[in-house]
Every structure is written in structure tokens, then in C-alpha cells.
Amino acid sequence: MLKKAAVENILTAALESGADFAEIYAEETKRSNIAMVNGRVETALGGMDYGAGVRLFFGNQAIYGFTNDLSEENLIRIAREGAAALKGDRIYNVKGWKEMAARCINPIRILPDSIAKTAKAEQLRLASRAAKEFDALITQTRAGYLEVMKHVLVANSEGVWGEEDRTRSRFTVEAVASSATEKQSGHLGPGGSEGYELFDRINVEDTAREAARIAVTMLGAKPCPAGKMPVVIDHGFGGVIFHEACGHGLEATAVARNASVFAGKMGQQIASPLVTAIDDGTIQNGWGSAEMDDEGTPTARNILIKDGILQSYLVDRMNGRRMGAAITGSARRQDYRFAPTSRMTNTFIDNGKSTPGEIIANTEFGLYAKQMGGGSVDPATGSFNFAVLEGYMIRNGKIAEPVRGATLIGKGAEVLRDIDMVGNNLKRAQGMCGSKSGSIPTDVGQPMIRVSSMTVGGRG
């Protein structure tokens, strides 16, 4: 990785034309994954990637260039070429380094590359076998394991110097159930900012059987009725609706451009008084956790909504300038090829006071969305539609027959206001989030919630 003397020379060159801020981000990444289909290894890939990016600010304008040639001479050239695009009024100097203190947010017990690939493949075989043997209707299984070991360096002209080793591991399993006329699938993907000890935390066979259960249950389900009705959304990946339809609207990337329905609403009631929503990049071994963000700012626990009132946006350095707002340790990027911007880390609706049993018992009729699937969102309006991977009707306060083909349709701001029960069984689930600065690992989460009225698309 780059030496301090070289970094100082690069940043000094970046400031020569009057940029008022300069930053360098460098990384080295070792990545490996194994994919198995029907118990046989389909791919086993690994490799190294490295590179650096130089970013300059001229007031509220930014220039970014990147390269995988990490020589000092090349990075100085990149910095000067970027600086030549704009001219500032005065010349700034690089301040003395202030190194970030380590906080041990993501302790690693077993480095993934210390384990043989044969042992990793055996975990996938166990999962594949467990899913296949769950029911004769299971016709295909897929299992995968991903590990990423990354070292990052962030340094800037204000004296920030931050380095961090980031390790992430994830196991995925999918089971497909088939009849003579159709197929249904179940999918789960637990992971974290942790090492191979992931497999001490999870049981791959139990996880695979759960994926198979979802597939088999939905294969025998009837079409979901359509219309407006109460919807109970279970914990864990149910939080994807808040993440997509509301969370992105709280990122300064959208707010600074007035392209969010939540712009200008700080301190206002934007959700039910039962709703408190948090983005926390400091959760130990969380999928989206880190010691620092990708601008070298320590990550933080940011309360976005408290008792329904908007408390905070997620703010990166450039959009903080544009908004006149303090940065929140929320700048993230996929890798050195992307300039950072404000992104979520581990985002969830916090626990309420109702038990899941009370929520179901107090719902005379409605849809129970036990597992959510994918969907689409218009970030400017918060309008969304999401598929329900596993759903059931609620009748007379009890979970009744399974239903398939359900979609949830609405607007994020309306859903927030219409939440009338919040459970006490908070759980988080892992996903990948794509936006302006690439694809990044994020946790979504919530306890079970009830939305008093929602449009349900179906075929029944």
C-alpha cells in the first residue's frame, strides 16, 4: 500500500491548481467464490484486484479519476490531470496526518483463506443434499460461498489517514420445487463482516431445508387475491421495503438534488409514531459494518426517524457541502473505480412493543408476507412494487392458506404513515444494494410490522 510521503506528494500535486480539497482512496482486494449446482461444483474462482482513485473538490464541484497503476508518478499524473479541469482561487496545503483509532467493530476469528477449498465445498455439498432430500418435489439446488478480504486506505488534504482490513463471508442456497406445470423457488443468503466462523454461526443444512420448505409450500399455494387490505410483513428481509422505498430517499445523494420526497422535512412527522428507523454502521460483524466509511470518517449509529419524526439524513462529504449539513460516516463505494456518495450500511426499523402473535391475532383479514422477494422502486417518488416470495392469507386472526403471485404496491411515504403495529422480534438480513457508487453489501431489517391498508396485486 502507499507510503505517507508518496500520498503527501500526490495530494500536494492535486492542490496545485486551486482545488480546496483532495483525497486518495486505495485498495487491495482478494476475492474467492464457489458455486455448486445439484451437489456438483460449477465454478470455483478467485483473484486479486487493486487500484486507487483521486478526488478533488472545487467548491461544490468534484473531479474523480482512478487507475490500477499505483506508482507515485502515475498517481501524481492522475491528480494533475484532474486539477487541470477546473481552477480555484487560492492554493491549499496538505495538513498533518491524524490517524483514525481502531475500534475492532468486525473482529475476525478465522481468516477465510486459511481454510482449504475442499472444506468450503463440503459445506455446500451438505446444504445441497439437505435441500434435495427435504422433499421429492425439489428438482434443483444451488449453493454458493463468497469471501472477500480487502485492505483500504483513505487519506485527504485535511489530514485524515485511515486504513482498514475488511473481511466478508456469505453462504447462499436456493431450492427449486417443480410440478408438471410450474416451478417455485426458495432462497436464503446469510453472511456478515466475519471470517470462516460464519459456519459456526449458521447451520447450512437447516438453512437449506428452510429454502426447500419455502419452495415446496409455494408450489402448492393458490393464487393470491388482489385488492386493498391490511398487510403483515415479517421480520428480516421484510425490511427491504423500507430500504428501497424510504432509505434511499434519506440519502443525501437524493436529498441534495431535491430529488427525494423527504427533502426539506427535517423535524417533521413523516411516519407513524410507532416507527423508529436506524442506520448503524457500527454493529459488530454486520454485513454493512466497517470501522470507517470510504471517506475515512468513523462509521456511526444514525437515528433517521424517531417516533415517526425525521431526525437525520445520511450525508457524505460533498453533499454535506451542498446541503450545509454535517457528515454522518455514510460515504460508501463498490471499489476504487467509483467515487463515494451517501449510502446505507445496516438499516432497519427498530423494535416496537407488540408480539408477532398479537399482530396476527388482531388482524381479521389480510395478507401475511413471510418472505419478501425482489422489486422495483422510483427513488424520486418512493413508488414501489415488490414480489412476495412466501405469503399466506390471514383469516379471523389466524394464519391460513398459503398464496403465491402476490405483489405489494405503494409509496414508501404512505407505508410509513400507515404502519399501525410494530413487533418486538427485530431481525436483519443480508443483501447487495446498487446505486450511484456501485454495488455494496447492506443489511436490511425490521421486526414484524402491520400496514393498515396496502394495495396487493395478485391473480385470484
Secondary structure as UniProt FT lines:
FT   HELIX           4..15
FT   TURN            16..17
FT   STRAND          21..37
FT   TURN            38..39
FT   STRAND          40..58
FT   TURN            59..60
FT   STRAND          61..67
FT   HELIX           72..84
FT   STRAND          98..99
FT   HELIX           112..114
FT   HELIX           117..134
FT   TURN            136..137
FT   STRAND          138..156
FT   TURN            157..158
FT   STRAND          160..178
FT   STRAND          183..188
FT   STRAND          191..192
FT   TURN            196..197
FT   HELIX           198..201
FT   HELIX           204..219
FT   STRAND          222..223
FT   STRAND          227..233
FT   HELIX           236..239
FT   HELIX           240..242
FT   HELIX           243..247
FT   HELIX           248..250
FT   HELIX           252..255
FT   TURN            256..258
FT   TURN            261..264
FT   TURN            266..267
FT   TURN            273..274
FT   STRAND          277..280
FT   TURN            281..282
FT   TURN            284..285
FT   TURN            287..288
FT   TURN            294..295
FT   STRAND          301..306
FT   TURN            307..308
FT   STRAND          309..310
FT   HELIX           317..323
FT   STRAND          331..332
FT   TURN            336..337
FT   STRAND          341..342
FT   STRAND          346..349
FT   HELIX           356..361
FT   STRAND          365..378
FT   TURN            379..382
FT   STRAND          383..395
FT   TURN            396..397
FT   STRAND          398..404
FT   STRAND          407..411
FT   HELIX           412..418
FT   STRAND          419..423
FT   STRAND          427..435
FT   TURN            436..437
FT   STRAND          438..446
FT   STRAND          449..457
//
